[in-house]
Amino acid sequence: GGLSQTDSRDYSLVTASCGFGKDFRKGILKKGMCYGDDACFVARHRTADVLGVADGVGGWRDYGVDPSQFSGTLMRTCERLVKEGRFVPSNPVGILTAGYCELLQNKVPLLGSSTACIVVLDRSSHRLHTANLGDSGFLVVRGGEVVHRSDEQQHYFNTPFQLSIAPPEAEGVVLSDSPEAADSTSFDVQLGDIILTATDGLFDNMPDYMILQELKKLKNSNYESIQQTARSIAEQAHELAYDPTYMSPFAQFACDNGLNVRGGKPDDITVLLSIVAEYTD
């Protein structure tokens, strides 16, 4: 056997984002990176690249609470922790836990719930570390095939695991999971690997084979090309969400659960599209 050549270069992620709030004009971003009730962040630190998506639980609207406040605050807090270097690349659950704890201790009262997915690329070890709570998630695509994907966490149909802060009178009634309940994985990545991190608005409306078709159009790892592909994926999911005759993955899942459902699922859609590249300052 020949000597195995270890790659001493640092890796990084080139990432573009796109999304649509279901009630908003095309691709309008609110303060911070929020599409509707979804939120996301992309943060760089010298040791790692970190991405996150969160999907605010819309049911809070019935109680006069803006669901985007919780998801947006959670993602902004995680982003700040990363930029301050207060994290360990191999422990994305730790980022989620620290971010959530800050929200619980917040002097400003904040109510709401959200799913969350955190993806960390450790520059020097070339390992991807992930934590997924609920039904947002990620795919890793290599050579045109999905080589890794997150597991969806649902309590029961259409009720994902979620982080929550409830008013005192509703504690115990509102579903609330611990950040430690997140599904964690670690694996090695290669240069050219594509990582797609998104909220359920994408996965409920686009099956893998459609996503892979769009990813084939990626010409190279420059930002413009990634941005264009992220936009075309988000746009397609957005269109399918409003097609009443389309048998969406969500409708299929509903049928599997004994419900007679057709069509797409109108929802906020957030897509972060990344390519593993050589690190340049």
Phi, psi and chi 1 to 4 in degrees:
 res  aa     phi    psi   chi1   chi2   chi3   chi4
   1 GLY       -  141.4      -      -      -      -
   2 GLY   -75.7  167.2      -      -      -      -
   3 LEU   -72.4  134.4  -69.9  171.5      -      -
   4 SER   -79.2  132.0   72.6      -      -      -
   5 GLN   -91.2  110.8 -164.8   62.7   47.6      -
   6 THR   -83.9  138.7   55.2      -      -      -
   7 ASP   -82.8  113.5 -169.6  -16.3      -      -
   8 SER   -88.2   -3.4   60.3      -      -      -
   9 ARG   -72.9  148.9  -63.4  170.8  -64.7 -179.1
  10 ASP   -82.2  146.7  -81.6    4.1      -      -
  11 TYR  -105.5  161.3  -72.7    2.8      -      -
  12 SER  -150.0  170.5   72.8      -      -      -
  13 LEU  -107.4  130.8  -63.9  177.4      -      -
  14 VAL   -98.2  116.3 -175.9      -      -      -
  15 THR  -125.5  136.5  -57.2      -      -      -
  16 ALA  -124.7  152.9      -      -      -      -
  17 SER  -126.0  152.2   70.3      -      -      -
  18 CYS  -155.2  153.7 -172.8      -      -      -
  19 GLY  -173.2  174.1      -      -      -      -
  20 PHE  -141.7  131.6  -64.0   99.8      -      -
  21 GLY   -80.4  141.8      -      -      -      -
  22 LYS   -67.1  -25.0   62.9  174.9  178.8  -74.9
  23 ASP  -104.1    8.5  -49.6  -40.6      -      -
  24 PHE  -114.4  162.3  -63.8   84.1      -      -
  25 ARG   -63.1  160.5  -74.7  167.2  -61.6  156.8
  26 LYS   -53.4  123.7  -72.2 -154.3  157.6 -174.1
  27 GLY    59.6   29.2      -      -      -      -
  28 ILE   -85.1  126.2  -62.3  -66.2      -      -
  29 LEU   -94.7  133.6  -90.0  174.2      -      -
  30 LYS   -83.4 -175.0  -68.0 -156.8  -73.7 -164.0
  31 LYS   -54.4  132.0  177.8  174.7  178.3  -77.8
  32 GLY    74.9 -170.1      -      -      -      -
  33 MET   -95.5   85.5  -73.2  174.2   70.2      -
  34 CYS  -129.9  130.6  -65.4      -      -      -
  35 TYR  -115.2  106.6  -57.7   99.5      -      -
  36 GLY    62.0 -126.9      -      -      -      -
  37 ASP   -90.7   -1.7  -60.3  -24.1      -      -
  38 ASP   -82.9  153.8  -74.3   -2.5      -      -
  39 ALA  -142.7  158.1      -      -      -      -
  40 CYS  -153.6  167.9   60.6      -      -      -
  41 PHE  -151.2  156.1   76.3   90.3      -      -
  42 VAL  -133.1  118.6  177.4      -      -      -
  43 ALA  -130.4  142.1      -      -      -      -
  44 ARG  -113.7  140.3  -66.7  174.3   79.3   95.5
  45 HIS  -135.2  161.7 -174.1  -99.7      -      -
  46 ARG   -64.6  -22.8   56.6 -172.1  167.6   67.2
  47 THR   -93.6  -19.2   58.9      -      -      -
  48 ALA  -161.1  159.2      -      -      -      -
  49 ASP  -107.9  135.4  -81.3  -42.9      -      -
  50 VAL  -129.3  134.0 -173.6      -      -      -
  51 LEU  -124.1  153.2  -40.3  169.9      -      -
  52 GLY  -149.9  146.8      -      -      -      -
  53 VAL  -132.3  149.3  -64.2      -      -      -
  54 ALA  -145.0  144.5      -      -      -      -
  55 ASP  -121.8  107.2  178.2   -1.7      -      -
  56 GLY   -64.2  137.9      -      -      -      -
  57 VAL   -79.7  114.3  175.0      -      -      -
  58 GLY   -64.2  -21.9      -      -      -      -
  59 GLY   -57.9  -21.2      -      -      -      -
  60 TRP   -64.7  -21.8  -77.0   93.6      -      -
  61 ARG   -55.8  -34.7  -93.3 -158.3 -171.6   79.4
  62 ASP   -61.8  -19.5  -57.8  -17.3      -      -
  63 TYR  -106.5   15.3  -58.2   92.1      -      -
  64 GLY    74.9   20.2      -      -      -      -
  65 VAL  -107.3  132.7  172.0      -      -      -
  66 ASP   -78.2  111.6  173.6   -3.2      -      -
  67 PRO   -63.3  -21.5  -17.2   30.2      -      -
  68 SER   -74.9  -18.3   70.1      -      -      -
  69 GLN   -63.8  -42.7  -68.4  -71.0  -34.8      -
  70 PHE   -69.0  -52.2 -173.3   91.8      -      -
  71 SER   -62.2  -41.5   53.6      -      -      -
  72 GLY   -64.8  -43.2      -      -      -      -
  73 THR   -67.5  -39.7  -52.1      -      -      -
  74 LEU   -60.9  -46.8  178.5   65.0      -      -
  75 MET   -68.3  -39.9  -68.9  -67.7   94.8      -
  76 ARG   -65.0  -36.8  -77.7 -166.0  -59.4  -85.2
  77 THR   -67.9  -44.9  -53.8      -      -      -
  78 CYS   -61.0  -41.6  -69.7      -      -      -
  79 GLU   -60.2  -44.5  177.7  180.0   18.3      -
  80 ARG   -64.4  -41.8 -162.3 -169.1   73.4 -114.4
  81 LEU   -58.9  -40.5  -68.9  168.2      -      -
  82 VAL   -66.2  -47.3  170.3      -      -      -
  83 LYS   -63.3  -30.1  -74.1 -179.6  168.3  167.7
  84 GLU   -83.4   -2.3  -70.5  171.5   -3.6      -
  85 GLY    75.5   17.0      -      -      -      -
  86 ARG   -91.8   61.1  -70.0  161.1   56.7 -167.7
  87 PHE  -161.1  162.5   73.7  106.5      -      -
  88 VAL  -115.7  121.6  177.6      -      -      -
  89 PRO   -51.8  -35.3  -28.1   35.6      -      -
  90 SER   -79.4    0.6   60.2      -      -      -
  91 ASN  -129.2   72.5 -177.6   17.6      -      -
  92 PRO   -65.4  -26.7   18.5  -27.3      -      -
  93 VAL   -61.4  -33.9  172.2      -      -      -
  94 GLY   -61.3  -37.3      -      -      -      -
  95 ILE   -64.1  -45.6  -60.0  173.4      -      -
  96 LEU   -63.6  -43.2 -150.5   48.9      -      -
  97 THR   -64.0  -46.2  -55.2      -      -      -
  98 ALA   -64.8  -40.7      -      -      -      -
  99 GLY   -63.6  -44.5      -      -      -      -
 100 TYR   -66.0  -41.5  179.4   54.2      -      -
 101 CYS   -60.6  -39.7  -75.5      -      -      -
 102 GLU   -61.3  -39.5  -86.0 -155.3   28.6      -
 103 LEU   -65.0  -40.0  -95.8   56.1      -      -
 104 LEU   -64.7  -32.8  -71.0  170.6      -      -
 105 GLN   -91.8    0.0  -65.5  157.6    4.1      -
 106 ASN   -55.9  134.9 -150.1  -28.4      -      -
 107 LYS   -70.1  -30.6  -54.0  -64.0  173.9  -82.4
 108 VAL   -86.1  123.8 -175.4      -      -      -
 109 PRO   -64.0  131.9   16.2  -23.2      -      -
 110 LEU  -132.4  128.8  177.6   72.2      -      -
 111 LEU  -118.6  152.5  -60.6  175.3      -      -
 112 GLY   143.1 -177.1      -      -      -      -
 113 SER  -147.3  156.4  -39.5      -      -      -
 114 SER  -160.8  157.1   90.9      -      -      -
 115 THR   -81.9  169.8   65.5      -      -      -
 116 ALA  -157.5  143.6      -      -      -      -
 117 CYS  -136.7  126.4 -179.7      -      -      -
 118 ILE  -119.3  132.2  -55.7  -84.0      -      -
 119 VAL  -125.7  126.3  174.0      -      -      -
 120 VAL  -123.2  126.8 -176.5      -      -      -
 121 LEU  -102.8  117.4  171.3   69.2      -      -
 122 ASP   -80.0  115.1 -174.7  -41.5      -      -
 123 ARG   -56.4  -47.0  -71.3 -161.9 -160.5  -66.6
 124 SER   -85.0  -32.2   57.0      -      -      -
 125 SER   -87.8  -11.5   73.1      -      -      -
 126 HIS    62.7   25.9  -51.4  159.4      -      -
 127 ARG  -103.2  142.7  -83.0 -175.7   85.3   72.6
 128 LEU  -102.3  126.8 -160.3   71.1      -      -
 129 HIS  -116.5  130.1  -57.2  -79.9      -      -
 130 THR  -130.8  153.6   70.8      -      -      -
 131 ALA  -139.0  124.8      -      -      -      -
 132 ASN  -128.0  123.5 -173.5   51.2      -      -
 133 LEU  -119.3  111.7 -175.2   83.3      -      -
 134 GLY   102.2 -146.3      -      -      -      -
 135 ASP  -116.0   14.6   58.4    1.7      -      -
 136 SER   -77.2 -178.7  -67.5      -      -      -
 137 GLY   171.6 -167.3      -      -      -      -
 138 PHE  -146.9  157.9   69.2   90.3      -      -
 139 LEU  -126.2  144.6  -58.7  175.8      -      -
 140 VAL  -115.0  124.5  179.7      -      -      -
 141 VAL  -115.4  129.0  176.4      -      -      -
 142 ARG  -137.1  127.8  179.7 -178.8  -59.2  157.7
 143 GLY    58.6   36.2      -      -      -      -
 144 GLY    77.3    8.2      -      -      -      -
 145 GLU  -127.9  150.3  -72.8 -178.9   12.9      -
 146 VAL   -76.6  116.2  176.0      -      -      -
 147 VAL  -102.4  -19.5  -68.4      -      -      -
 148 HIS  -147.1  147.4  -71.6  -76.2      -      -
 149 ARG  -150.9  155.7   67.3  166.6  -39.4  135.1
 150 SER   -78.0  155.1   52.5      -      -      -
 151 ASP   -91.8  136.9  -75.0  -32.1      -      -
 152 GLU   -78.4  140.4 -150.1  173.6   84.0      -
 153 GLN  -116.0  111.4  -65.1  177.8  -48.6      -
 154 GLN  -124.9  139.7  -61.6  -98.9   10.9      -
 155 HIS   -73.7  -45.1  -72.8  -73.5      -      -
 156 TYR  -158.8  178.3   39.7   89.1      -      -
 157 PHE   -48.6  127.9  174.3   66.1      -      -
 158 ASN    62.7   21.0 -149.3   17.8      -      -
 159 THR  -129.9   86.4  -52.3      -      -      -
 160 PRO   -74.7  159.9   27.6  -33.7      -      -
 161 PHE   -56.4  148.1  -78.7   35.6      -      -
 162 GLN  -158.0  151.4   51.1 -158.4  -98.0      -
 163 LEU   -88.8  139.4  -60.8  175.0      -      -
 164 SER  -140.3  152.6  -57.6      -      -      -
 165 ILE  -129.5  117.1  -60.6  179.0      -      -
 166 ALA  -110.1  155.1      -      -      -      -
 167 PRO   -65.7  152.1   20.9  -27.9      -      -
 168 PRO   -48.4  -40.2  -25.0   30.4      -      -
 169 GLU   -70.6  -16.5   66.4  -85.8   12.2      -
 170 ALA  -107.0    1.4      -      -      -      -
 171 GLU   -62.7  135.3  -88.5  169.3   20.8      -
 172 GLY    92.6  -23.0      -      -      -      -
 173 VAL   -93.1  -41.2 -177.2      -      -      -
 174 VAL   -77.7  132.9  169.6      -      -      -
 175 LEU   -62.4  128.8 -149.5   52.9      -      -
 176 SER  -146.2  120.7 -172.9      -      -      -
 177 ASP  -106.5  157.3  -63.0  -74.3      -      -
 178 SER   -83.8  145.3  154.5      -      -      -
 179 PRO   -55.1  -31.0  -17.1   24.0      -      -
 180 GLU   -64.7  -17.0  -81.6   82.5   17.7      -
 181 ALA   -75.9   -8.0      -      -      -      -
 182 ALA   -60.6  145.1      -      -      -      -
 183 ASP   -80.3  123.2 -178.8   57.3      -      -
 184 SER  -112.5  141.8  -54.9      -      -      -
 185 THR  -140.6  158.8   61.8      -      -      -
 186 SER  -142.4  134.2  -69.8      -      -      -
 187 PHE  -158.0  161.2   43.7   84.6      -      -
 188 ASP   -80.0  142.1  -65.2  -34.2      -      -
 189 VAL  -114.3  163.6  -69.5      -      -      -
 190 GLN  -120.6  158.1  -61.7  172.9    9.2      -
 191 LEU   -56.8  136.0  -70.7  173.8      -      -
 192 GLY    92.1  -10.7      -      -      -      -
 193 ASP   -60.9  143.1  -79.1   -0.7      -      -
 194 ILE  -106.7  131.1  -60.6  169.5      -      -
 195 ILE  -119.0  123.8  -61.7  153.3      -      -
 196 LEU  -113.6  115.8  177.2   86.9      -      -
 197 THR  -113.0  130.8  -47.9      -      -      -
 198 ALA  -156.2  162.8      -      -      -      -
 199 THR   -85.1  171.6   54.3      -      -      -
 200 ASP   -65.1  -17.1   66.7  -31.2      -      -
 201 GLY   -57.8  -29.1      -      -      -      -
 202 LEU   -80.1  -55.6  173.5   70.0      -      -
 203 PHE   -67.0  -26.6  -59.0  118.3      -      -
 204 ASP   -73.7  -18.8  -79.9  -15.8      -      -
 205 ASN  -114.0  -19.2  -72.9  -59.5      -      -
 206 MET  -127.6  118.2  -88.9  178.2   94.7      -
 207 PRO   -71.9  162.9   23.1  -28.6      -      -
 208 ASP   -53.0  -42.5  -74.0    3.8      -      -
 209 TYR   -62.1  -33.9   79.2   87.5      -      -
 210 MET   -70.4  -40.7  -84.8 -168.1 -161.5      -
 211 ILE   -62.4  -43.9  -66.6  171.4      -      -
 212 LEU   -62.2  -37.2  -69.8  172.7      -      -
 213 GLN   -59.7  -43.3  -89.4  171.7  -22.3      -
 214 GLU   -66.6  -39.7  -72.5  -58.6  -44.5      -
 215 LEU   -67.2  -23.9  -67.4  176.9      -      -
 216 LYS   -61.6  -23.8  -77.3 -162.6 -178.8   92.7
 217 LYS   -78.6   -8.1  -61.0  173.6 -172.6  170.2
 218 LEU   -66.1  116.5 -103.9  178.0      -      -
 219 LYS   -82.4  -41.6  -65.2  -70.6  169.8  -85.1
 220 ASN  -157.7 -174.3   49.8   42.2      -      -
 221 SER   -98.3   25.1   60.8      -      -      -
 222 ASN   -82.8  152.8   74.0   21.4      -      -
 223 TYR   -57.5  -41.5  176.9   78.4      -      -
 224 GLU   -60.4  -43.6  -75.2   66.2   33.2      -
 225 SER   -64.9  -41.0  169.4      -      -      -
 226 ILE   -66.5  -42.3  -61.1  168.3      -      -
 227 GLN   -60.9  -43.7  178.9   65.8   63.1      -
 228 GLN   -61.2  -43.8 -154.4  173.6  -11.5      -
 229 THR   -69.2  -40.4  -53.0      -      -      -
 230 ALA   -58.9  -42.1      -      -      -      -
 231 ARG   -66.1  -42.4  174.6  161.7  -80.5  -84.0
 232 SER   -67.5  -34.1   78.0      -      -      -
 233 ILE   -67.2  -46.9  -70.0  170.6      -      -
 234 ALA   -63.0  -41.0      -      -      -      -
 235 GLU   -64.6  -42.3  -80.0  174.4   -9.1      -
 236 GLN   -65.0  -43.3 -162.4  172.0  -25.4      -
 237 ALA   -62.4  -39.6      -      -      -      -
 238 HIS   -63.3  -42.5 -175.1   64.8      -      -
 239 GLU   -66.0  -46.7 -106.0  166.4   61.8      -
 240 LEU   -63.1  -31.0  -69.3  168.3      -      -
 241 ALA   -58.5  -27.6      -      -      -      -
 242 TYR  -107.0   13.2  -66.8   92.5      -      -
 243 ASP   -92.4  111.6 -177.9  -19.5      -      -
 244 PRO   -71.9  -15.9   23.5  -29.5      -      -
 245 THR  -101.4  -10.2   60.3      -      -      -
 246 TYR   -73.8  134.7  167.9   60.2      -      -
 247 MET   -88.4   88.8 -160.9   61.8 -175.4      -
 248 SER   -76.8  160.9   63.6      -      -      -
 249 PRO   -54.2  -36.4  -27.9   34.9      -      -
 250 PHE   -64.5  -45.4  178.2   79.3      -      -
 251 ALA   -62.3  -39.2      -      -      -      -
 252 GLN   -62.2  -44.8 -168.1   65.0   61.1      -
 253 PHE   -63.1  -40.3 -170.2   35.3      -      -
 254 ALA   -63.2  -43.9      -      -      -      -
 255 CYS   -61.6  -40.8  -69.7      -      -      -
 256 ASP   -61.3  -22.9  -65.4  -14.1      -      -
 257 ASN  -100.5   19.8  -78.9  -88.2      -      -
 258 GLY    80.6   13.6      -      -      -      -
 259 LEU  -104.6  140.4  -60.1  165.5      -      -
 260 ASN   -91.2   92.5 -175.5   16.0      -      -
 261 VAL  -127.2  139.2  174.4      -      -      -
 262 ARG  -130.5  167.6  -86.2 -164.1   88.8   75.9
 263 GLY    94.3  174.5      -      -      -      -
 264 GLY   -79.8  177.5      -      -      -      -
 265 LYS  -117.6  104.0 -177.5 -176.7 -178.3 -133.2
 266 PRO   -58.7  123.6  -22.9   33.8      -      -
 267 ASP  -161.9  163.4 -161.1   -3.0      -      -
 268 ASP   -68.9  146.0  -54.4  -47.6      -      -
 269 ILE  -129.0  125.9  -66.3  163.4      -      -
 270 THR  -128.2  128.3  -61.7      -      -      -
 271 VAL  -126.4  124.1  173.8      -      -      -
 272 LEU  -112.9  120.3  -64.1 -179.5      -      -
 273 LEU  -114.0  124.7 -174.2   57.9      -      -
 274 SER  -128.5  148.2  -47.6      -      -      -
 275 ILE  -122.6  137.2  -69.2 -169.3      -      -
 276 VAL   -77.3  120.3  178.9      -      -      -
 277 ALA  -131.5  173.2      -      -      -      -
 278 GLU   -73.5  138.6 -150.0  176.2  -41.8      -
 279 TYR   -72.0  128.8  177.3   63.7      -      -
 280 THR  -128.8  139.6   49.8      -      -      -
 281 ASP   -63.9      - -103.6  -21.7      -      -
